[in-house]
């Protein structure tokens, strides 16, 4: 029987073959070079960022962190602003995607045909103005969030509460306010009413303003480079990543490129795309650029005890690299598996058939390897020595990581492929328990007798684990072949949600838990 364009193979449960009629032009899907580049781009971004930031490493005190984020008005307000504006973007764009596409289908049904076939020509149906208004909420959170982020620049990154009303910071506040206006009401009007020229002009202004904000963020008072240009690198990389994420989302969402070009929803939305993770990771880099300081700028430099009470440290060493590379790199690795399954790649017993990313990346092997690498990071100390192998913690973390890789990548994933909800739920219980234990363990000292980083690692590890679990739970409800697929006789979800909160939560969780794993003092 037909199941959302896929034909169920009745001889082997959970195995699909893609009919040629599903594909435009009647030909089979070929492996996508562009898709593979997107999947590997995240890992390359991590490598490039680590390589450049490592140039700023000061060798005078190998035990000292290379960057610090001070607990103060600037760091807290900028984080609150970023979280608020991201929530605002997701609320507005999800509402537009879901209500806008539903209003179009309703109008098409009233006029006599659904017009669901993928045809690149102007739609004959127009969404009523009242339905357009209902589908486009006013972006209060987005505007407020951007302005909170801008105001945070009025405070000194070197001080808890001190002000720093210097020229670069004033410009940063003004550019943030400008972005809150450019990308809100005027851009919304251009999108909903398909004003291509207006959107093009606003898009160019948006990009230029982002670049200007990145430029001034890299400077401190008297227009001196912050951290010898390191913060400028973080700012421009973050801005570029955010802009790239929006291009990706616009391509795969329901009311994005297809709506603007042809006045109809995208009939083939893609939930698993790198837009959401890039959006979160880009803002993480931008938050670092606005707040990160070089500890050696302090005179006298803070002691280890003062770091933990006043700062969050970042070390440029092997431990940090492995933790962030394997941890944050888990996001595109998981995406290869789930994108392939969602878009109809054939399950062949050890992952899917390699249609989109090749057999290796569509198998559980990379997932288990990345989990193992994440566990191995804990054997390195801050000076790149393997001095921790005699302690209990690194071995405990490694066993947990390998077990999580096997449980999630092989047992749960196979149950998903085969549409077995009961088995998936069964293996999800130890997954949640092991993840919770991992988050707590990362917050302990190597001998498990006290708190790692004087208590800083524990909240990062536990909060990261919670966000990752929440992200997976959420995206499984919103994806094409997740919970709905397993609960409805292996039929794909008829209403997948591209702007699911799952992928942003998943990415944010991996950033937090990777940071926790990188700490050891």
DOVO-345669 format. One record per residue (C-alpha): x, y negated, z. Coordinates in Angstrom, 2 decimals. Each point is the difference from the previous one (the first is absolute). Layout:
<rs>
+---------+---------+---------+
!       x !       y !       z !
+---------+---------+---------+
!       X !       Y !       Z !
...
+---------+---------+---------+
</rs>
This chain:
<rs>
+---------+---------+---------+
!       x !       y !       z !
+---------+---------+---------+
!    0.00 !    0.00 !    0.00 !
!    1.07 !   -3.55 !   -0.70 !
!    1.39 !   -1.87 !    3.02 !
!    0.73 !   -3.67 !   -0.68 !
!    1.77 !    0.68 !   -3.28 !
!    1.87 !    3.05 !    1.34 !
!   -1.01 !    3.56 !   -0.71 !
!    0.15 !    2.40 !    2.91 !
!    1.84 !    3.21 !   -0.76 !
!   -2.38 !    2.59 !    1.42 !
!    2.67 !    2.71 !   -0.09 !
!    2.31 !   -1.81 !    2.41 !
!   -1.51 !   -2.30 !    2.67 !
!    1.50 !   -3.42 !    0.29 !
!    1.66 !    0.08 !   -3.44 !
!   -1.02 !   -2.43 !   -2.71 !
!    0.54 !   -0.45 !   -3.68 !
!   -0.44 !   -3.37 !   -1.64 !
!   -2.21 !    0.02 !   -3.09 !
!    1.44 !   -1.96 !   -2.90 !
!   -3.24 !   -1.95 !   -0.27 !
!    0.80 !   -1.63 !    3.34 !
!    2.94 !   -1.84 !   -1.49 !
!   -0.38 !   -2.96 !   -2.31 !
!    0.60 !    1.21 !   -3.53 !
!   -0.48 !    3.65 !    0.99 !
!    3.65 !    0.73 !    0.83 !
!    1.53 !    1.32 !    3.18 !
!    1.62 !   -2.35 !    2.50 !
!    3.77 !   -0.20 !   -0.40 !
!    2.41 !   -0.57 !    2.90 !
!    0.13 !   -3.73 !    0.64 !
!    3.44 !   -1.60 !    0.03 !
!   -1.54 !   -3.21 !    1.35 !
!   -1.65 !    1.89 !    2.86 !
!    3.29 !    1.65 !    0.91 !
!    1.76 !   -3.37 !   -0.03 !
!   -2.62 !   -1.41 !    2.37 !
!    0.39 !    2.94 !    2.37 !
!    3.79 !   -0.33 !    0.10 !
!   -0.06 !   -3.81 !    0.14 !
!   -0.76 !   -0.02 !    3.70 !
!    3.06 !    2.11 !    0.81 !
!    2.16 !   -2.25 !   -2.18 !
!   -1.37 !   -3.07 !    1.77 !
!    0.97 !    1.48 !    3.36 !
!    3.49 !    0.82 !   -1.29 !
!    0.54 !   -3.47 !   -1.46 !
!   -1.26 !   -1.76 !    3.12 !
!    2.22 !    2.08 !    2.28 !
!    3.05 !   -0.49 !   -2.24 !
!   -0.35 !   -3.78 !   -0.09 !
!   -0.82 !   -0.40 !    3.68 !
!    2.99 !    2.17 !    0.92 !
!    2.26 !   -2.69 !   -1.46 !
!   -0.93 !   -2.20 !    2.93 !
!    1.27 !    2.52 !    2.55 !
!    2.41 !   -1.54 !    2.50 !
!    2.68 !    2.44 !    1.08 !
!    1.06 !   -1.93 !    3.12 !
!   -2.30 !    1.96 !    2.28 !
!   -1.05 !    3.36 !   -1.42 !
!   -2.43 !    0.61 !    2.86 !
!   -1.93 !   -3.20 !   -0.67 !
!   -3.03 !   -0.02 !   -2.30 !
!    0.44 !   -1.76 !   -3.32 !
!   -3.34 !   -1.81 !    0.03 !
!   -2.41 !   -0.88 !    2.77 !
!   -3.62 !   -1.09 !    0.04 !
!   -0.60 !   -2.17 !    3.05 !
!   -3.23 !    0.33 !    1.95 !
!   -1.38 !   -3.52 !   -0.38 !
!   -2.71 !   -2.18 !   -1.46 !
!    1.48 !    0.13 !   -3.49 !
!    0.26 !    3.79 !   -0.34 !
!   -3.35 !    0.71 !    1.68 !
!   -1.98 !   -2.68 !   -1.87 !
!    1.49 !    0.95 !   -3.35 !
!   -0.90 !    3.66 !    0.60 !
!   -3.56 !   -0.92 !    1.07 !
!   -0.37 !   -2.14 !   -3.12 !
!    1.26 !    2.76 !   -2.30 !
!   -2.30 !    2.63 !    1.53 !
!   -2.96 !   -2.36 !   -0.28 !
!    0.62 !   -0.98 !   -3.63 !
!    0.55 !    3.64 !   -1.02 !
!   -3.29 !    0.96 !    1.68 !
!   -1.63 !   -2.91 !   -1.81 !
!    1.30 !    1.12 !   -3.38 !
!   -1.15 !    3.57 !    0.56 !
!   -3.47 !   -1.08 !    1.16 !
!   -0.64 !   -2.34 !   -2.94 !
!    1.45 !    2.28 !   -2.68 !
!   -1.67 !    3.13 !    1.33 !
!   -3.34 !   -1.80 !    0.15 !
!    0.43 !   -1.29 !   -3.56 !
!    1.02 !    3.45 !   -1.25 !
!   -2.87 !    1.87 !    1.66 !
!   -2.88 !   -2.50 !   -0.20 !
!    1.06 !   -1.42 !   -3.35 !
!    0.23 !    3.41 !   -1.69 !
!   -3.28 !    1.11 !    1.63 !
!   -1.76 !   -3.15 !   -1.25 !
!    1.28 !    0.63 !   -3.52 !
!   -1.23 !    3.61 !    0.03 !
!   -3.37 !   -1.14 !    1.33 !
!   -0.36 !   -2.55 !   -2.79 !
!    1.12 !    2.52 !   -2.61 !
!   -2.55 !    2.53 !    1.25 !
!   -2.78 !   -2.60 !   -0.17 !
!    0.96 !   -0.82 !   -3.59 !
!   -0.24 !    3.63 !   -1.00 !
!    3.45 !    1.58 !    0.00 !
!    2.79 !    0.44 !    2.49 !
!    2.80 !   -1.09 !   -2.36 !
!    2.43 !    2.19 !    1.94 !
!    1.97 !    1.21 !   -3.00 !
!    3.50 !   -1.41 !   -0.18 !
!   -0.26 !   -2.36 !   -2.96 !
!    2.28 !   -2.99 !   -0.34 !
!   -2.54 !   -2.53 !   -1.22 !
!   -2.00 !   -2.81 !    1.53 !
!   -2.84 !    1.17 !    2.23 !
!   -3.56 !   -0.84 !   -1.01 !
!   -1.13 !   -0.35 !    3.61 !
!    0.40 !   -2.97 !    2.32 !
!   -0.12 !    0.19 !    3.79 !
!   -2.66 !   -2.39 !    1.40 !
!    1.39 !   -3.04 !    1.80 !
!   -1.60 !    1.02 !    3.31 !
!    1.75 !    3.36 !   -0.13 !
!    3.31 !   -1.68 !   -0.84 !
!   -0.39 !   -2.24 !    3.06 !
!   -0.71 !    3.01 !    2.23 !
!    3.05 !    1.82 !   -1.35 !
!    2.43 !   -2.85 !    0.64 !
!    0.22 !   -0.95 !    3.71 !
!    1.74 !   -3.21 !    1.05 !
!    3.65 !    0.82 !    0.94 !
!    0.06 !   -1.48 !    3.50 !
!    2.56 !    2.44 !    1.43 !
!    2.31 !   -0.39 !   -3.00 !
!    0.07 !   -3.81 !    0.26 !
!    0.39 !   -0.04 !    3.79 !
!    2.69 !    2.68 !   -0.12 !
!    2.13 !   -1.87 !   -2.52 !
!   -0.20 !   -3.20 !    2.03 !
!    0.91 !    1.77 !    3.26 !
!    3.01 !    1.44 !   -1.82 !
!    0.90 !   -3.49 !   -1.23 !
!   -0.35 !   -1.56 !    3.46 !
!    2.31 !    2.66 !    1.46 !
!    2.87 !   -1.64 !   -1.91 !
!   -0.29 !   -3.03 !    2.30 !
!    1.57 !    2.08 !    2.78 !
!    3.65 !    0.90 !    0.44 !
!    0.96 !    3.59 !   -0.82 !
!    2.81 !   -0.33 !    2.58 !
!   -2.29 !   -0.98 !    2.86 !
!   -3.05 !    1.36 !    1.77 !
!   -2.14 !   -3.14 !   -0.17 !
!    2.24 !   -2.73 !   -1.43 !
!   -1.07 !   -2.00 !   -3.05 !
!    2.04 !   -0.31 !   -3.21 !
!   -1.64 !   -2.64 !   -2.17 !
!    2.72 !   -0.10 !   -2.64 !
!   -0.41 !   -0.69 !   -3.70 !
!    0.15 !    3.66 !   -1.18 !
!   -2.56 !    1.03 !    2.60 !
!   -2.38 !   -2.82 !   -0.89 !
!    0.18 !    1.00 !   -3.66 !
!   -0.64 !    3.63 !    0.97 !
!   -3.14 !   -1.06 !    1.85 !
!   -1.20 !   -2.06 !   -2.98 !
!    0.66 !    2.77 !   -2.54 !
!   -1.86 !    2.49 !    2.25 !
!   -2.97 !   -2.37 !    0.14 !
!    0.15 !   -0.36 !   -3.79 !
!   -0.07 !    3.78 !   -0.48 !
!   -3.04 !    0.23 !    2.27 !
!   -1.83 !   -2.35 !   -2.38 !
!    1.29 !    1.18 !   -3.39 !
!   -0.72 !    3.70 !    0.60 !
!   -3.38 !   -0.45 !    1.70 !
!   -2.97 !   -1.99 !   -1.35 !
!    1.43 !   -1.20 !   -3.36 !
!    1.45 !    3.44 !   -0.82 !
!   -3.23 !    1.66 !    1.12 !
!   -2.02 !   -2.18 !   -2.33 !
!    2.32 !    0.82 !   -2.91 !
!   -0.26 !    3.74 !    0.69 !
!   -3.73 !    0.37 !    0.58 !
!   -0.92 !   -2.21 !   -2.94 !
!    2.74 !    1.35 !   -2.29 !
!    1.66 !   -3.34 !   -0.68 !
!    3.18 !    1.33 !   -1.57 !
!    1.76 !   -3.33 !   -0.59 !
!   -0.71 !   -1.24 !    3.50 !
!    1.20 !    3.27 !    1.51 !
!    3.14 !   -0.10 !   -2.13 !
!    0.86 !   -3.53 !    1.17 !
!   -0.77 !    0.85 !    3.63 !
!    2.03 !    3.21 !   -0.29 !
!    3.05 !   -1.92 !   -1.21 !
!   -0.43 !   -2.57 !    2.77 !
!   -0.38 !    2.84 !    2.51 !
!    3.27 !    1.63 !   -1.09 !
!    1.91 !   -3.30 !   -0.01 !
!   -1.30 !   -0.89 !    3.46 !
!    1.01 !    3.43 !    1.29 !
!    3.51 !   -0.50 !   -1.39 !
!    0.18 !   -3.44 !    1.60 !
!   -1.09 !    1.43 !    3.34 !
!    2.61 !    2.74 !   -0.28 !
!    2.65 !   -2.60 !   -0.81 !
!   -0.65 !   -2.23 !    3.04 !
!   -0.44 !    2.99 !    2.33 !
!    3.64 !    0.88 !   -0.57 !
!    1.18 !   -3.28 !    1.55 !
!    0.24 !   -1.36 !    3.51 !
!    0.31 !   -3.64 !    1.08 !
!    2.32 !   -2.21 !   -2.09 !
!   -0.59 !    2.38 !   -2.92 !
!    2.56 !    2.56 !    1.13 !
!   -0.39 !    3.58 !   -1.15 !
!   -1.37 !    2.22 !    2.73 !
!    2.26 !    3.01 !    0.59 !
!    2.23 !   -0.90 !   -2.96 !
!   -2.83 !    0.51 !   -2.49 !
!   -1.29 !    3.28 !    1.41 !
!   -3.38 !   -1.51 !    0.87 !
!   -0.33 !   -1.41 !   -3.51 !
!    0.51 !    3.49 !   -1.42 !
!   -2.68 !    1.38 !    2.32 !
!   -2.38 !   -2.84 !   -0.89 !
!    0.34 !    0.28 !   -3.79 !
!   -0.12 !    3.81 !    0.12 !
!   -3.11 !   -0.15 !    2.17 !
!   -1.70 !   -2.56 !   -2.25 !
!    0.80 !    1.99 !   -3.15 !
!   -1.31 !    3.20 !    1.61 !
!   -3.26 !   -1.68 !    1.02 !
!   -0.57 !   -1.44 !   -3.49 !
!    0.78 !    3.39 !   -1.56 !
!   -2.46 !    1.68 !    2.36 !
!   -2.80 !   -2.27 !   -1.15 !
!    0.71 !    0.80 !   -3.66 !
!   -0.18 !    3.71 !    0.79 !
!   -3.22 !   -0.33 !    1.99 !
!   -1.61 !   -2.10 !   -2.72 !
!    0.68 !    2.72 !   -2.55 !
!   -1.47 !    2.86 !    2.03 !
!   -2.86 !   -1.67 !    1.88 !
!   -3.63 !    0.02 !   -1.11 !
!   -0.44 !   -3.74 !   -0.62 !
!    3.47 !   -0.96 !   -1.14 !
!    1.50 !   -0.04 !   -3.49 !
!   -2.94 !    1.87 !   -1.54 !
!   -2.48 !   -2.52 !    1.40 !
!    1.99 !   -3.01 !   -1.12 !
!    0.55 !    1.31 !   -3.52 !
!   -3.32 !    1.69 !   -0.78 !
!   -2.48 !   -1.03 !    2.70 !
!   -0.48 !    3.52 !    1.39 !
!    1.40 !    2.09 !    2.88 !
!    2.94 !    2.32 !   -0.50 !
!   -1.51 !    3.49 !   -0.51 !
!    3.26 !    1.64 !    1.12 !
!    1.04 !   -1.69 !    3.27 !
!    3.09 !    1.44 !    1.70 !
!    0.08 !    0.15 !    3.79 !
!    3.59 !    1.24 !    0.28 !
!    2.06 !   -2.83 !   -1.45 !
!    3.03 !   -1.83 !    1.42 !
!   -1.83 !   -3.34 !    0.19 !
!   -1.04 !    0.28 !    3.64 !
!    3.34 !    1.32 !    1.33 !
!    1.96 !   -2.60 !   -1.97 !
!   -2.28 !   -2.73 !    1.38 !
!    0.72 !    1.05 !    3.60 !
!    3.73 !    0.61 !   -0.51 !
!    0.37 !   -3.34 !   -1.80 !
!   -1.55 !   -1.89 !    2.90 !
!    2.20 !    1.95 !    2.43 !
!    3.08 !   -1.24 !   -1.85 !
!   -1.39 !   -3.52 !   -0.09 !
!   -0.70 !    0.10 !    3.73 !
!    3.61 !    1.05 !    0.57 !
!    1.23 !   -2.83 !   -2.22 !
!   -1.94 !   -2.55 !    2.06 !
!    1.16 !    1.28 !    3.38 !
!    3.19 !    2.08 !   -0.17 !
!    3.08 !   -1.51 !    1.60 !
!    3.64 !    1.07 !    0.12 !
!    0.88 !    0.83 !    3.60 !
!    3.52 !   -1.36 !   -0.48 !
!   -1.42 !   -3.51 !   -0.44 !
!   -0.69 !   -0.04 !    3.73 !
!    2.67 !   -1.30 !    2.34 !
!    0.44 !    1.82 !    2.23 !
!   -1.53 !    3.02 !   -1.73 !
!   -2.83 !    1.72 !    1.93 !
!    0.89 !    3.13 !    1.90 !
!   -1.65 !    3.36 !   -0.72 !
!   -2.38 !   -0.53 !    2.92 !
!   -1.06 !   -3.37 !   -1.42 !
!   -0.67 !    1.45 !   -3.46 !
!   -2.68 !    2.34 !    1.27 !
!   -1.77 !   -2.67 !    2.05 !
!    0.09 !   -2.78 !   -2.59 !
!    0.63 !    1.54 !   -3.42 !
!   -0.81 !    2.87 !   -2.35 !
!    3.34 !    1.09 !   -1.52 !
!    0.77 !    1.27 !   -3.49 !
!    3.21 !    1.92 !   -0.66 !
!    1.58 !    0.47 !   -3.43 !
!    1.32 !    3.51 !    0.37 !
!   -0.57 !    3.57 !   -1.20 !
!   -2.69 !    0.65 !    2.60 !
!   -2.09 !   -2.99 !   -1.11 !
!    0.48 !    0.80 !   -3.67 !
!   -1.10 !    3.63 !    0.38 !
!   -2.93 !   -0.93 !    2.24 !
!   -1.41 !   -2.62 !   -2.38 !
!    0.91 !    1.80 !   -3.21 !
!   -1.61 !    3.28 !    1.05 !
!   -2.80 !   -1.59 !    2.05 !
!   -1.21 !   -2.74 !   -2.34 !
!    1.00 !    2.15 !   -2.97 !
!   -2.57 !    2.52 !    1.21 !
!   -2.71 !   -2.30 !   -1.39 !
!    0.87 !    0.38 !   -3.72 !
!    0.80 !    3.69 !    0.56 !
!   -3.49 !    0.61 !    1.40 !
!   -1.44 !   -2.14 !   -2.78 !
!    1.51 !    2.26 !   -2.67 !
!   -1.79 !    2.99 !    1.52 !
!   -3.35 !   -1.68 !    0.56 !
!   -0.07 !   -2.08 !   -3.17 !
!    0.55 !    3.13 !   -2.08 !
!   -2.74 !    1.91 !    1.79 !
!   -2.43 !   -2.93 !   -0.07 !
!    0.49 !   -0.55 !   -3.73 !
!   -0.56 !    3.65 !   -0.91 !
!    3.42 !    1.66 !   -0.21 !
!   -0.34 !    3.78 !    0.15 !
!    0.77 !    1.78 !    3.27 !
!    2.47 !    2.80 !   -0.76 !
!    0.70 !    1.42 !    3.45 !
!    2.94 !   -2.22 !    1.07 !
!   -1.33 !   -3.46 !   -0.65 !
!   -1.44 !   -1.04 !   -3.36 !
!    1.20 !    0.53 !   -3.54 !
!    2.25 !   -3.05 !   -0.39 !
!   -2.28 !   -1.90 !   -2.39 !
!    0.76 !   -3.40 !    1.49 !
!    3.31 !    0.16 !    1.92 !
!    1.53 !    3.38 !   -0.86 !
!   -0.26 !    3.27 !    1.90 !
!    2.56 !   -0.92 !    2.66 !
!   -1.71 !   -3.23 !    1.14 !
!   -3.45 !    1.56 !   -0.15 !
!    1.11 !    2.86 !    2.28 !
!    0.34 !    0.01 !    3.83 !
!    3.81 !    0.22 !   -0.29 !
!    0.80 !   -3.77 !    0.04 !
!   -2.46 !   -0.53 !    2.84 !
!    1.72 !    2.58 !    2.21 !
!    3.45 !   -1.34 !   -0.97 !
!   -0.94 !   -3.58 !    0.90 !
!   -1.42 !    1.13 !    3.34 !
!    3.20 !    1.92 !    0.69 !
!    2.13 !   -3.05 !   -0.88 !
!   -2.11 !   -2.14 !    2.33 !
!    0.81 !    2.46 !    2.79 !
!    3.72 !    0.10 !   -0.81 !
!    0.26 !   -3.79 !    0.43 !
!   -0.20 !    0.48 !    3.77 !
!    3.39 !    1.75 !    0.16 !
!    1.89 !   -3.22 !   -0.86 !
!    0.89 !   -2.65 !    2.56 !
!    0.22 !   -3.75 !   -0.69 !
!    3.65 !    0.33 !   -1.07 !
!   -0.76 !    2.73 !   -2.58 !
!    1.44 !    2.74 !    2.17 !
!   -1.57 !    3.43 !    0.52 !
!    0.27 !   -0.26 !    3.77 !
!   -3.62 !    0.83 !    0.84 !
!   -0.08 !    3.66 !   -1.12 !
!    0.54 !    1.16 !    3.58 !
!   -3.23 !   -1.59 !    1.24 !
!   -3.53 !    1.40 !    0.03 !
!   -1.80 !   -2.84 !   -1.78 !
!    1.46 !    0.19 !   -3.54 !
!   -0.62 !    3.76 !   -0.17 !
!   -3.55 !   -0.45 !    1.29 !
!   -0.67 !   -2.69 !   -2.58 !
!    1.48 !    2.13 !   -2.80 !
!   -2.17 !    3.02 !    0.92 !
!   -3.09 !   -2.23 !    0.14 !
!    0.82 !   -1.57 !   -3.37 !
!    0.58 !    3.31 !   -1.79 !
!   -3.19 !    1.38 !    1.57 !
!   -1.99 !   -3.04 !   -1.09 !
!    1.37 !    0.32 !   -3.52 !
!   -1.10 !    3.64 !   -0.21 !
!   -3.37 !   -0.59 !    1.66 !
!   -1.01 !   -3.06 !   -2.05 !
!    1.85 !    0.70 !   -3.25 !
!   -0.73 !    3.70 !   -0.35 !
!   -2.85 !    1.16 !    2.26 !
!   -2.30 !   -3.04 !   -0.07 !
!    0.81 !   -0.84 !   -3.62 !
!   -0.74 !    3.55 !   -1.18 !
!   -3.31 !   -0.03 !    1.87 !
!   -0.82 !   -3.25 !   -1.80 !
!    0.87 !    1.41 !   -3.42 !
!   -2.22 !    2.99 !    0.66 !
!   -2.88 !   -2.08 !    1.36 !
!    0.06 !    1.67 !    3.43 !
!   -1.17 !   -2.61 !    2.52 !
!    0.00 !    2.41 !    2.93 !
!    3.63 !    0.97 !   -0.56 !
!    1.00 !   -3.62 !   -0.54 !
!   -1.66 !   -0.97 !    3.32 !
!    1.70 !    2.93 !    1.74 !
!    3.50 !   -1.07 !   -1.05 !
!   -0.74 !   -3.69 !    0.63 !
!   -0.22 !    0.60 !    3.76 !
!    3.70 !    0.98 !    0.45 !
!    0.90 !   -2.76 !   -2.50 !
!   -1.55 !   -2.67 !    2.23 !
!    1.47 !    1.50 !    3.17 !
!    3.51 !    0.27 !   -1.44 !
!   -0.16 !   -3.54 !   -1.37 !
!   -1.02 !   -1.33 !    3.42 !
!    2.86 !    1.91 !    1.63 !
!    2.42 !   -1.33 !   -2.62 !
!   -1.06 !   -3.61 !    0.67 !
!    0.57 !    0.45 !    3.74 !
!    3.28 !    1.88 !   -0.43 !
!    1.47 !   -2.75 !   -2.18 !
!   -0.61 !   -2.34 !    2.93 !
!    2.22 !    2.02 !    2.35 !
!    3.76 !    0.08 !    0.58 !
!    2.11 !    2.82 !   -1.51 !
!   -0.25 !    2.07 !    3.20 !
!   -3.74 !   -0.78 !    0.32 !
!    0.56 !   -1.50 !    3.47 !
!   -0.93 !   -3.62 !   -0.73 !
!   -1.29 !   -2.48 !   -2.55 !
!    1.91 !   -0.51 !   -3.25 !
!    1.00 !   -3.61 !   -0.74 !
!   -1.21 !   -0.92 !    3.48 !
!   -3.60 !    0.62 !   -1.03 !
!   -0.02 !   -1.57 !   -3.50 !
!   -0.09 !    3.27 !   -1.96 !
!   -3.00 !    1.50 !    1.82 !
!   -2.70 !   -2.46 !   -1.18 !
!    1.44 !    0.02 !   -3.52 !
!   -0.02 !    3.81 !   -0.14 !
!   -3.44 !    0.51 !    1.53 !
!   -1.63 !   -2.85 !   -1.92 !
!    1.60 !    1.20 !   -3.23 !
!   -1.31 !    3.54 !    0.53 !
!   -3.52 !   -1.33 !    0.65 !
!    0.04 !   -2.14 !   -3.15 !
!    1.25 !    2.89 !   -2.16 !
!   -2.71 !    2.36 !    1.26 !
!   -2.68 !   -2.69 !   -0.41 !
!    1.26 !   -0.72 !   -3.50 !
!   -0.16 !    3.64 !   -1.07 !
!   -3.44 !    0.46 !    1.56 !
!   -1.32 !   -3.10 !   -1.77 !
!    1.42 !    0.66 !   -3.45 !
!   -1.23 !    3.60 !    0.06 !
!   -3.53 !   -1.35 !    0.36 !
!    0.49 !   -2.49 !   -2.87 !
!    2.02 !    1.99 !   -2.56 !
!   -1.35 !    2.01 !   -2.94 !
!    0.95 !    3.45 !    1.25 !
!    0.13 !   -0.23 !    3.76 !
!   -2.72 !    0.58 !    2.57 !
!   -2.85 !   -0.35 !   -2.51 !
!    1.72 !    2.47 !   -2.32 !
!    0.30 !    2.62 !    2.73 !
!   -3.52 !   -0.52 !    1.33 !
!   -1.81 !   -0.02 !   -3.35 !
!    1.03 !    3.14 !   -1.84 !
!    3.21 !   -1.54 !   -1.36 !
!   -1.80 !   -2.86 !   -1.76 !
!    1.97 !   -3.28 !   -0.14 !
!   -1.18 !   -3.00 !    2.00 !
!   -2.37 !   -1.98 !   -2.27 !
!    0.94 !   -3.28 !    1.68 !
!    3.74 !   -0.12 !    0.81 !
!    1.19 !   -3.16 !    1.75 !
!    3.16 !   -1.56 !   -1.45 !
!    0.20 !   -2.61 !    2.77 !
!   -0.03 !    2.65 !    2.70 !
!    1.63 !   -1.05 !    3.26 !
!    1.74 !    3.37 !    0.01 !
!    3.10 !   -0.78 !   -2.05 !
!    0.78 !   -3.35 !    1.76 !
!   -0.36 !    1.70 !    3.41 !
!    2.15 !    2.90 !   -1.18 !
!    2.77 !   -2.33 !   -1.20 !
!   -0.11 !   -2.17 !    3.15 !
!    0.19 !    3.11 !    2.16 !
!    3.09 !    1.29 !   -1.77 !
!    1.72 !   -3.37 !    0.37 !
!   -0.65 !    0.02 !    3.76 !
!    1.02 !    3.61 !    0.63 !
!    3.09 !   -0.34 !   -2.23 !
!    1.07 !   -3.01 !    2.04 !
!   -0.51 !    2.02 !    3.19 !
!    2.15 !    2.83 !   -1.36 !
!    2.77 !   -2.45 !   -0.93 !
!    0.45 !   -1.18 !    3.61 !
!    2.37 !    1.67 !    2.43 !
!    1.45 !   -1.94 !    2.93 !
+---------+---------+---------+
</rs>
